[in-house]
């Protein structure tokens, strides 16, 4: 039986994953962006929605969320109703040369990005002013995504559970709770899961089917020499979450280098073990490698 739920509010939509945690720096963007890249390289069509206040997914995709040119639509414009989702959607890119013009980047076929924007830092207060605003992304996906347009959608969420995060939850079908192998993160994951279930119950009359489908542990350790304590926490996670725990993602020193260079890990070092891990995660999510033509 699949662990995935279905978008009851719009039957034509594919699975909508939300990468979440109550704290930052747990690898949500690293995992979400690179899993989407691997899916695109496998021939799937993916949409990555950069709703994080840091807009790191946009930067890694070759687009800057801190300095958005005037007149360019972003996820913030979609949230405020100033633009449609397609207006803020651009192809994901990986850097192939110096400079910031289009020739410095290569489009990643099959992966689109809804551009992030640092002004999303105002989102919680803006959504509070409009009681209907909490459904902004649910309605955008329902009304502005065509049937068969994408095989899955991934939302990169902020490190909090404010009004913005609730609105993203209501648009998602499946939450991937991300964490590191520490007691604090394990406790936070349990608390977040409880909050998600509470939101699911509160908004169930609006077709919300959001559920925690997977847990993901980033910066996992392979040997006791890297920290026996971390290995103990990893073992606890395996026992606690069972099949809901995705393959452990290890540390890779070149991840921040690839981010800085604006290159997807599959392009930076396609043979790296972490790239293989992302492919295995894709298998678990239900998007295996396609047979060769």
Rosetta silent file (secondary structure, phi, psi, omega in degrees, C-alpha in Angstrom):
SEQUENCE: XXXXXXXXXXXXXXXXXXXXXXXXXXXXXXXXXXXXXXXXXXXXXXXXXXXXXXXXXXXXXXXXXXXXXXXXXXXXXXXXXXXXXXXXXXXXXXXXXXXXXXXXXXXXXXXXXXXXXXXXXXXXXXXXXXXXXXXXXXXXXXXXXXXXXXXXXXXXXXXXXXXXXXXXXXXXXXXXXXXXXXXXXXXXXXXXXXXXXXXXXXXXXXXXXXXXXXXXXXXXXXXXXXXXXXXXXXXXXXXXXXXXXXXXXXXXXXXXXXXXXXXXXXXXXXXXXXXXXXXXXXXXXXXXXXXXX
SCORE:     score description
SCORE:     0.000 S_00000001
   1 L     0.000  134.628  179.556    0.000    0.000    0.000 S_00000001
   2 L   -70.464  143.325  175.684    1.319    3.460   -0.914 S_00000001
   3 L   -80.544  -13.054 -173.398    2.048    5.836    1.924 S_00000001
   4 L   -77.618  144.663  173.982    1.063    8.770   -0.262 S_00000001
   5 L   -94.048 -176.766 -179.846   -2.223   10.571    0.109 S_00000001
   6 L  -126.366  149.748 -178.703   -4.142   12.209   -2.719 S_00000001
   7 L   -76.367   92.272 -176.046   -5.114   15.867   -3.278 S_00000001
   8 L   -61.986  -27.479 -177.359   -8.814   15.689   -2.479 S_00000001
   9 L   -76.645   -9.436  178.533   -9.291   19.350   -3.350 S_00000001
  10 L  -163.241  102.958 -174.056   -8.228   18.708   -6.982 S_00000001
  11 L   -66.562  -21.418 -177.289   -8.156   15.234   -8.477 S_00000001
  12 L   -79.299   -7.635 -176.344   -6.104   16.335  -11.490 S_00000001
  13 L   -83.400  150.211  173.708   -3.096   17.265   -9.344 S_00000001
  14 L   -82.240  179.821  173.820   -0.065   15.007   -8.777 S_00000001
  15 E   -55.991  139.318  178.337    1.432   14.399   -5.301 S_00000001
  16 E  -118.875  105.676 -178.283    2.383   17.684   -3.638 S_00000001
  17 E   -91.633  143.020  173.829    5.269   17.224   -1.204 S_00000001
  18 E  -123.845  121.967  175.091    6.185   19.787    1.439 S_00000001
  19 E   -87.791  118.325 -171.837    9.636   19.707    3.034 S_00000001
  20 E  -135.368  154.798  167.790    9.218   20.998    6.585 S_00000001
  21 L  -165.828  155.665  179.422   10.896   21.488    9.942 S_00000001
  22 L   -81.036  -10.596 -179.022   10.421   23.936   12.803 S_00000001
  23 L  -124.958  161.238  179.397   14.119   24.879   12.691 S_00000001
  24 L   -90.433  175.411  174.849   16.494   25.960    9.941 S_00000001
  25 L    59.981   40.760  176.008   19.671   24.404    8.546 S_00000001
  26 L  -111.804    5.455  174.945   18.356   20.839    8.459 S_00000001
  27 L    91.524   17.364  179.525   18.850   20.325    4.723 S_00000001
  28 H   -57.735  -49.160 -177.384   15.294   20.909    3.443 S_00000001
  29 H   -69.116  -42.225  179.405   16.465   22.832    0.405 S_00000001
  30 H   -56.661  -47.707 -178.229   19.433   20.562   -0.292 S_00000001
  31 H   -70.897  -50.537 -176.321   17.222   17.500   -0.329 S_00000001
  32 H   -59.730  -48.922 -177.607   14.186   19.046   -2.018 S_00000001
  33 H   -64.846  -47.193 -174.899   16.073   20.763   -4.811 S_00000001
  34 H   -74.095  -29.573  172.568   18.406   17.895   -5.607 S_00000001
  35 H   -66.161  -39.603  176.756   15.677   15.248   -5.467 S_00000001
  36 H   -63.165  -41.156  178.429   13.741   17.367   -7.977 S_00000001
  37 H   -61.630  -46.308 -179.683   16.837   17.590  -10.191 S_00000001
  38 H   -62.708  -38.044  177.883   17.315   13.824  -10.085 S_00000001
  39 H   -63.174  -42.747  178.962   13.641   13.326  -10.925 S_00000001
  40 H   -63.381  -39.423  178.494   13.971   15.636  -13.918 S_00000001
  41 H   -67.167  -22.561  175.816   17.044   13.735  -15.076 S_00000001
  42 L   -84.190   -4.315  177.714   14.947   10.557  -14.876 S_00000001
  43 L   100.594    8.489  176.662   12.429   12.097  -17.232 S_00000001
  44 L   -89.242  155.788  176.991    9.808   13.306  -14.759 S_00000001
  45 L  -104.262  123.125 -170.797    8.298   16.784  -14.872 S_00000001
  46 E  -128.923  149.284  173.533    8.569   18.596  -11.548 S_00000001
  47 E  -121.541  123.974  177.458    7.610   21.944  -10.062 S_00000001
  48 E  -107.116  117.169 -179.266    9.650   23.317   -7.144 S_00000001
  49 E  -100.140  114.935 -177.860    7.872   26.086   -5.211 S_00000001
  50 E   -90.637   90.236  179.996   10.340   28.231   -3.282 S_00000001
  51 L  -104.186    7.406  178.588    8.264   29.514   -0.376 S_00000001
  52 L   -76.561  144.243 -178.617   11.164   29.665    2.099 S_00000001
  53 L   -64.870  -23.809 -178.158   12.059   33.122    3.383 S_00000001
  54 L   -82.130  -17.860 -178.343   15.727   32.508    2.472 S_00000001
  55 L    52.674   35.654 -178.546   14.896   31.741   -1.208 S_00000001
  56 H   -69.311  -34.095  179.335   17.841   29.296   -1.309 S_00000001
  57 H   -63.394  -36.991  177.948   16.123   26.958   -3.769 S_00000001
  58 H   -66.797  -45.312  179.668   15.818   29.844   -6.226 S_00000001
  59 H   -59.848  -46.142 -179.527   19.462   30.814   -5.823 S_00000001
  60 H   -63.067  -28.062 -179.741   20.607   27.219   -6.329 S_00000001
  61 L   -86.147    5.624  176.486   18.387   27.122   -9.424 S_00000001
  62 L    93.101   15.886 -178.956   20.132   30.127  -10.924 S_00000001
  63 L  -132.647  138.263 -175.922   17.718   32.843   -9.794 S_00000001
  64 L   -94.775  127.611  177.941   18.212   35.420   -7.042 S_00000001
  65 L   -95.707  -10.639  179.427   15.449   35.954   -4.498 S_00000001
  66 L   -84.827  -32.009 -178.124   17.208   38.759   -2.643 S_00000001
  67 L  -129.358   80.112 -178.246   17.466   41.100   -5.618 S_00000001
  68 L   -87.518  126.122  179.353   14.470   40.473   -7.856 S_00000001
  69 L   -58.496  146.210  179.357   14.295   42.821  -10.882 S_00000001
  70 L   -59.771  135.192  178.558   11.343   45.183  -10.929 S_00000001
  71 L    89.853   -5.113  178.664    8.388   43.718  -12.769 S_00000001
  72 L   -91.029  124.771 -177.198    9.501   40.093  -12.293 S_00000001
  73 L   -76.589  144.693  178.654    6.799   37.985  -10.634 S_00000001
  74 L  -133.524  179.516  178.190    7.637   35.825   -7.629 S_00000001
  75 H   -60.533  -30.699  178.674    5.871   33.511   -5.209 S_00000001
  76 H   -65.315  -38.860  177.607    5.060   36.569   -3.074 S_00000001
  77 H   -65.601  -37.805  177.106    3.118   38.120   -5.949 S_00000001
  78 H   -63.252  -44.371 -179.230    1.189   34.870   -6.358 S_00000001
  79 H   -60.324  -39.270 -177.518    0.368   34.857   -2.653 S_00000001
  80 H   -85.404   -1.604  179.523   -0.929   38.440   -2.803 S_00000001
  81 L    79.692   13.139 -179.735   -2.939   37.782   -5.985 S_00000001
  82 L   -86.137  -11.149 -179.169   -0.812   40.143   -8.077 S_00000001
  83 L  -152.638  157.166  174.507    0.315   37.337  -10.406 S_00000001
  84 L   -88.214  160.009 -179.540   -0.664   33.852  -11.501 S_00000001
  85 H   -54.897  -44.996  179.085    1.489   30.838  -10.723 S_00000001
  86 H   -61.924  -27.642 -179.855    2.747   30.501  -14.339 S_00000001
  87 H   -65.805  -29.970 -177.262    3.849   34.159  -14.265 S_00000001
  88 H   -99.478    6.902 -175.835    6.309   33.398  -11.438 S_00000001
  89 E   -98.276  129.913 -179.579    7.490   30.074  -12.885 S_00000001
  90 E  -132.648  160.898  176.422   10.884   29.813  -14.566 S_00000001
  91 E   -71.849  138.656  172.191   13.062   26.881  -15.685 S_00000001
  92 E   -65.741  146.675 -176.959   15.543   25.607  -13.097 S_00000001
  93 E  -133.726  157.499  171.769   19.112   26.218  -14.215 S_00000001
  94 E  -127.936  141.604 -173.373   22.604   25.045  -13.374 S_00000001
  95 E   -72.138  137.600  176.744   25.642   27.228  -13.896 S_00000001
  96 L  -126.249   -2.355  179.822   27.961   26.459  -16.818 S_00000001
  97 L  -164.199  172.994 -179.696   29.974   29.685  -16.958 S_00000001
  98 L   -75.552  157.641  177.527   30.860   32.944  -15.230 S_00000001
  99 L    99.795  178.945 -176.683   28.500   35.882  -15.137 S_00000001
 100 L  -120.745    5.530  178.356   24.777   36.325  -14.606 S_00000001
 101 L   -81.040  170.273 -174.208   23.398   36.385  -18.137 S_00000001
 102 H   -61.051  -29.238 -178.203   21.368   33.517  -19.564 S_00000001
 103 H   -70.275  -12.916  179.321   24.362   32.072  -21.428 S_00000001
 104 H   -83.550   -4.352 -176.522   26.021   31.368  -18.055 S_00000001
 105 E  -129.382  152.632  174.585   23.334   28.811  -17.205 S_00000001
 106 E  -113.434  126.137  177.617   21.944   25.597  -18.633 S_00000001
 107 E   -67.335  139.159  176.191   18.226   24.933  -18.227 S_00000001
 108 E   -93.192  103.297 -175.208   17.401   21.661  -16.468 S_00000001
 109 E   -61.097  129.792  177.596   14.778   20.134  -18.711 S_00000001
 110 E    98.276   -6.559 -179.460   11.732   18.934  -16.815 S_00000001
 111 E  -124.015  119.164  175.327   12.197   21.089  -13.706 S_00000001
 112 E  -109.675  154.993 -178.916   10.427   24.412  -13.176 S_00000001
 113 E  -130.514  131.444  168.410   10.787   26.751  -10.197 S_00000001
 114 E   -86.282  114.333 -170.368    8.367   29.251   -8.725 S_00000001
 115 L   -59.957  135.633  175.365   10.791   32.027   -7.844 S_00000001
 116 L   -80.194  172.518 -176.625   11.328   32.858   -4.194 S_00000001
 117 L  -158.295  131.507 -179.585   11.439   36.344   -2.765 S_00000001
 118 H   -62.678  -20.199  179.448   12.877   37.748    0.451 S_00000001
 119 H   -70.554   -5.901  173.998    9.681   39.774    0.883 S_00000001
 120 H   -64.986  -10.115  175.966    7.983   36.524    1.931 S_00000001
 121 H   -62.512  -18.615  179.189    9.259   37.496    5.394 S_00000001
 122 H   -91.064   -2.067 -167.181    6.086   39.614    5.597 S_00000001
 123 H   -61.484  -42.398 -176.462    3.823   36.699    4.681 S_00000001
 124 H   -56.553  -47.129 -178.940    2.589   35.704    8.150 S_00000001
 125 H   -70.750  -36.365  179.991    1.179   39.150    8.895 S_00000001
 126 H   -65.951  -39.376 -179.729   -0.191   39.598    5.363 S_00000001
 127 H   -71.962  -28.678  178.339   -2.057   36.285    5.493 S_00000001
 128 H   -66.987  -30.036 -178.090   -3.511   37.126    8.900 S_00000001
 129 L   -71.780  -20.473 -178.879   -5.147   40.212    7.400 S_00000001
 130 L  -125.842  105.465 -177.342   -7.147   38.076    4.948 S_00000001
 131 H   -56.430  -29.325  179.792   -8.925   35.032    6.455 S_00000001
 132 H   -81.654  -13.819 -173.628   -9.230   33.469    2.977 S_00000001
 133 H   -64.005  -21.617 -178.272   -5.564   34.020    2.252 S_00000001
 134 H   -64.211  -16.143  179.109   -4.544   30.800    3.962 S_00000001
 135 H   -99.552   12.849 -172.974   -5.833   28.952    0.862 S_00000001
 136 H   -57.590  -44.711 -176.969   -3.801   30.992   -1.652 S_00000001
 137 H   -77.409  -37.320  176.849   -1.503   28.157   -2.754 S_00000001
 138 H   -56.832  -46.055 -179.176   -4.175   25.476   -2.647 S_00000001
 139 H   -68.417  -37.023  179.808   -6.321   27.567   -5.002 S_00000001
 140 H   -64.685  -43.810  178.950   -3.387   28.439   -7.257 S_00000001
 141 H   -66.424  -41.931 -177.599   -2.461   24.782   -7.712 S_00000001
 142 H   -64.170  -41.927 -170.836   -6.078   23.757   -8.196 S_00000001
 143 H  -100.614  -15.264 -172.995   -6.911   26.426  -10.764 S_00000001
 144 H  -120.777    1.217  174.076   -3.597   27.188  -12.475 S_00000001
 145 L  -109.165  127.173 -178.089   -1.931   23.774  -12.900 S_00000001
 146 L   -83.217  154.195  176.942   -3.186   21.683  -15.803 S_00000001
 147 L   -60.674  129.807  179.083   -3.843   17.954  -15.610 S_00000001
 148 L    79.807    1.752 -178.090   -0.688   16.045  -16.521 S_00000001
 149 L   -67.976  -38.812 -179.571    1.492   19.163  -16.457 S_00000001
 150 L  -133.115  153.180  176.217    3.720   17.810  -13.663 S_00000001
 151 L   -88.820  -30.167  169.284    4.463   14.404  -12.161 S_00000001
 152 E  -160.386  159.809 -178.754    5.023   15.881   -8.709 S_00000001
 153 E  -123.243  139.134  178.425    5.311   19.210   -6.946 S_00000001
 154 E  -125.022  129.319  178.367    7.681   20.031   -4.085 S_00000001
 155 E  -106.034  120.429  174.681    7.226   22.986   -1.713 S_00000001
 156 E   -88.000  109.123 -170.542   10.322   24.281    0.073 S_00000001
 157 L   -95.676  158.125  176.131    8.808   25.613    3.318 S_00000001
 158 L   -72.007  162.795 -178.338   10.124   28.118    5.874 S_00000001
 159 L   -87.590   66.429  178.523   11.591   26.983    9.192 S_00000001
 160 L  -167.493  175.587  174.640    8.548   27.840   11.284 S_00000001
 161 L  -130.330   52.798  176.821    4.898   26.923   11.671 S_00000001
 162 L   -87.698 -163.722 -176.856    3.291   30.317   11.263 S_00000001
 163 H   -61.050  -38.292  179.388    0.433   31.376    9.023 S_00000001
 164 H   -62.681  -48.489 -178.975    2.538   30.976    5.879 S_00000001
 165 H   -61.971  -37.876  176.685    3.525   27.412    6.698 S_00000001
 166 H   -61.056  -41.793 -179.673   -0.095   26.527    7.468 S_00000001
 167 H   -64.282  -33.818  178.065   -1.100   27.842    4.043 S_00000001
 168 H   -72.208  -38.274  177.460    1.573   25.656    2.426 S_00000001
 169 H   -59.175  -40.879 -176.464    0.402   22.641    4.420 S_00000001
 170 H   -67.884  -18.956  178.075   -3.137   23.093    3.125 S_00000001
 171 H   -93.535  -14.787 -176.365   -1.833   22.857   -0.445 S_00000001
 172 L   -88.593  158.587  171.177    0.320   19.788    0.192 S_00000001
 173 L  -105.180  -33.679 -173.217   -0.677   16.152    0.162 S_00000001
 174 E  -138.937  125.855  179.292    2.419   14.685    1.791 S_00000001
 175 E   -98.948  134.645  171.391    4.839   16.227    4.264 S_00000001
 176 E  -106.877  108.466  179.942    8.471   15.164    4.491 S_00000001
 177 E   -82.885  118.576 -176.730    9.689   16.116    7.965 S_00000001
 178 E   -99.520  146.000 -179.578   13.417   16.870    7.734 S_00000001
 179 E  -161.027  170.081  171.622   15.835   16.695   10.647 S_00000001
 180 E  -108.238  164.269 -176.772   19.372   16.021   11.777 S_00000001
 181 L   -79.302   70.839  175.441   20.387   13.179   14.113 S_00000001
 182 L  -134.821  159.744  178.582   19.992   15.009   17.424 S_00000001
 183 H   -62.835  -39.773  179.761   17.546   14.691   20.321 S_00000001
 184 H   -59.292  -44.175 -178.595   16.321   18.234   19.718 S_00000001
 185 H   -68.445  -37.410  178.124   15.445   17.426   16.119 S_00000001
 186 H   -63.438  -43.002  178.268   13.689   14.184   17.066 S_00000001
 187 H   -65.204  -41.092  179.146   11.548   16.028   19.598 S_00000001
 188 H   -64.134  -36.529  178.978   10.824   18.752   17.075 S_00000001
 189 H   -64.112  -41.970  179.152    9.764   16.207   14.465 S_00000001
 190 H   -65.122  -41.887  179.368    7.229   14.680   16.838 S_00000001
 191 H   -66.211  -40.314  178.935    5.835   18.099   17.772 S_00000001
 192 H   -64.036  -42.268  178.790    5.614   19.130   14.121 S_00000001
 193 H   -59.578  -39.068  178.572    3.767   15.937   13.224 S_00000001
 194 H   -66.234  -39.993  178.847    1.222   16.696   15.947 S_00000001
 195 H   -66.560  -37.556  179.242    0.721   20.239   14.638 S_00000001
 196 H   -66.077  -41.731  177.821    0.242   18.940   11.105 S_00000001
 197 H   -64.381  -36.420  177.302   -2.388   16.480   12.263 S_00000001
 198 H   -63.357  -44.123  179.222   -4.127   19.304   14.124 S_00000001
 199 H   -65.401  -39.706  178.058   -4.194   21.444   10.967 S_00000001
 200 H   -59.011  -43.945 -179.923   -5.471   18.495    8.942 S_00000001
 201 H   -67.793  -42.383 -176.219   -8.374   18.049   11.364 S_00000001
 202 H   -64.174  -34.915 -174.594   -9.158   21.774   11.547 S_00000001
 203 L  -110.496   19.101 -175.615   -9.369   22.169    7.753 S_00000001
 204 H   -62.771  -27.016  179.829  -10.721   18.749    6.771 S_00000001
 205 H   -73.072   -6.875 -179.887  -13.972   20.266    5.478 S_00000001
 206 H  -105.813   20.811  176.724  -11.951   22.102    2.814 S_00000001
 207 L    77.869   16.905 -178.470  -10.625   18.964    1.146 S_00000001
 208 L   -77.478  126.645  179.700   -7.321   18.996    2.988 S_00000001
 209 L  -120.856   14.768 -176.622   -5.626   15.578    2.975 S_00000001
 210 L   -53.372  134.263  175.649   -2.219   16.637    4.251 S_00000001
 211 E  -147.885  154.532  171.298   -0.366   13.966    6.188 S_00000001
 212 E   -77.397  111.101 -178.149    3.159   13.260    7.364 S_00000001
 213 E  -100.397  -28.306 -176.264    4.180   10.545    4.917 S_00000001
 214 E  -145.776  154.617  169.546    7.943   10.501    5.407 S_00000001
 215 E  -119.561  144.106 -179.420   10.747   11.505    7.726 S_00000001
 216 E  -132.618  129.659  179.778   14.195   12.346    6.421 S_00000001
 217 E  -108.962  119.577 -178.404   17.416   12.509    8.406 S_00000001
 218 E  -101.004  156.766 -179.172   20.166   14.665    6.944 S_00000001
 219 E    58.233   39.388  177.960   23.883   14.694    7.820 S_00000001
 220 E   -71.299  154.889 -177.776   23.658   11.105    9.049 S_00000001
 221 L  -106.737  141.748 -178.961   26.835    9.347   10.216 S_00000001
 222 L   -92.603  -26.366 -173.707   28.098    6.034    8.848 S_00000001
 223 L  -132.078  151.084  177.551   30.581    5.157   11.600 S_00000001
 224 H   -59.937  -27.618 -179.839   30.769    5.530   15.388 S_00000001
 225 H   -64.082  -20.543  178.037   34.031    7.414   14.881 S_00000001
 226 H   -86.305   -3.438  179.831   31.953   10.260   13.410 S_00000001
 227 L   134.006   98.899 -177.108   29.959   10.462   16.625 S_00000001
 228 H   -61.728  -35.299  179.642   28.460    7.510   18.464 S_00000001
 229 H   -58.000  -45.533 -179.613   25.689    9.695   19.870 S_00000001
 230 H   -61.577  -38.960  179.610   24.458   10.548   16.370 S_00000001
 231 H   -65.464  -34.573  177.273   24.432    6.875   15.447 S_00000001
 232 H   -65.324  -43.600  178.950   22.292    6.119   18.501 S_00000001
 233 H   -64.041  -40.361  178.421   19.764    8.768   17.455 S_00000001
 234 H   -60.411  -41.319  178.825   19.734    7.376   13.916 S_00000001
 235 H   -64.214  -41.193  177.699   18.959    3.930   15.273 S_00000001
 236 H   -61.351  -41.428  179.974   16.133    5.361   17.351 S_00000001
 237 H   -63.110  -41.495  178.952   14.734    7.081   14.266 S_00000001
 238 H   -62.284  -39.605 -179.741   14.813    3.817   12.321 S_00000001
 239 H   -73.621  -37.041 -175.425   12.930    2.051   15.102 S_00000001
 240 H   -75.264  -44.306 -171.345   10.444    4.883   15.664 S_00000001
 241 H   -98.506  -18.388  176.025    9.556    5.759   12.060 S_00000001
 242 H    55.158 -128.447 -177.346   10.054    2.410   10.314 S_00000001
 243 H   -67.434  -13.620  179.511    9.067    2.504    6.629 S_00000001
 244 H   -79.838  -11.984  178.762    8.295    6.199    6.908 S_00000001
 245 E   -86.350  119.671  178.301   12.008    6.982    7.335 S_00000001
 246 L   -73.968  163.651  177.665   13.630    7.691    3.981 S_00000001
 247 L   -51.034  136.774 -177.730   17.220    6.588    3.254 S_00000001
 248 L   -64.988  135.360  178.772   19.655    8.467    5.473 S_00000001
 249 E   -98.870  117.856 -178.306   21.409   11.362    3.760 S_00000001
 250 E   -80.471  175.393  177.382   25.065   11.572    4.721 S_00000001
 251 L   -80.119  148.146  176.194   27.315   14.596    4.960 S_00000001
 252 L  -144.088  119.174 -173.549   29.128   15.843    1.879 S_00000001
 253 L   -65.233  -21.785 -176.070   31.709   18.602    2.134 S_00000001
 254 L   -88.927   -2.216  179.644   31.051   19.771   -1.412 S_00000001
 255 H   -59.213  -50.455  177.341   27.337   20.531   -0.871 S_00000001
 256 H   -64.669  -26.975  176.586   27.956   24.167    0.169 S_00000001
 257 H   -68.317  -42.523  179.542   30.453   24.447   -2.688 S_00000001
 258 H   -65.785  -39.723  176.665   27.856   23.287   -5.202 S_00000001
 259 H   -62.024  -46.450 -179.403   25.306   25.716   -3.745 S_00000001
 260 H   -60.268  -37.283 -179.213   27.822   28.566   -3.947 S_00000001
 261 H   -81.956   -7.094 -176.325   28.565   27.666   -7.562 S_00000001
 262 L    58.848   43.666  176.243   24.834   27.362   -8.333 S_00000001
 263 L  -120.472  131.190  174.135   25.340   23.864   -9.684 S_00000001
 264 L   -62.313  148.520 -176.598   23.045   20.946   -8.917 S_00000001
 265 H   -60.135  -31.633  179.103   24.905   18.097   -7.223 S_00000001
 266 H   -64.625  -24.173  177.823   24.217   15.829  -10.204 S_00000001
 267 H   -94.292  -34.188 -179.633   26.266   18.234  -12.323 S_00000001
 268 H   -67.477  -48.003  178.688   28.869   19.074   -9.671 S_00000001
 269 L  -152.968   84.195 -174.093   29.750   15.436   -8.923 S_00000001
 270 L   -62.801  -19.170 -178.338   27.364   12.934  -10.564 S_00000001
 271 L   -96.891    4.379 -178.644   29.174    9.945   -9.028 S_00000001
 272 L   -66.947  141.921  179.224   28.997   11.197   -5.424 S_00000001
 273 H   -54.944  -34.991 -177.620   27.288    8.791   -2.970 S_00000001
 274 H   -64.973  -31.454  176.587   24.835   11.517   -1.916 S_00000001
 275 H   -66.077  -40.641  175.303   23.534   11.713   -5.498 S_00000001
 276 H   -62.295  -36.051  177.708   22.867    7.985   -5.362 S_00000001
 277 H   -63.229  -42.270  178.692   21.013    8.505   -2.093 S_00000001
 278 H   -62.025  -36.689  176.616   18.718   11.049   -3.723 S_00000001
 279 H   -65.324  -38.875  178.332   17.936    8.511   -6.446 S_00000001
 280 H   -67.066  -37.093  175.233   17.083    5.922   -3.796 S_00000001
 281 H   -61.118  -42.305  177.716   14.827    8.471   -2.097 S_00000001
 282 H   -58.993  -42.023  176.543   13.073    8.985   -5.417 S_00000001
 283 H   -55.799  -45.963 -178.144   12.483    5.251   -5.641 S_00000001
 284 H   -66.681  -31.558  179.704   10.849    5.344   -2.203 S_00000001
 285 H   -76.936  -10.420  177.876    8.689    8.312   -3.175 S_00000001
 286 L   100.495   22.934 -179.974    7.340    6.321   -6.106 S_00000001
 287 L  -128.999   71.003 -177.251    9.366    7.746   -8.991 S_00000001
 288 L   -71.155  167.903  175.923   11.768    5.009  -10.108 S_00000001
 289 L   -60.793  139.660 -179.497   14.137    5.211  -13.038 S_00000001
 290 L   -84.406  146.501  178.144   12.275    4.822  -16.319 S_00000001
 291 L   -59.378  144.059  178.480   13.160    1.978  -18.706 S_00000001
 292 L   -63.606  141.241 -178.325   15.532    3.002  -21.491 S_00000001
 293 L   -69.579    0.000    0.000   13.737    3.829  -24.712 S_00000001
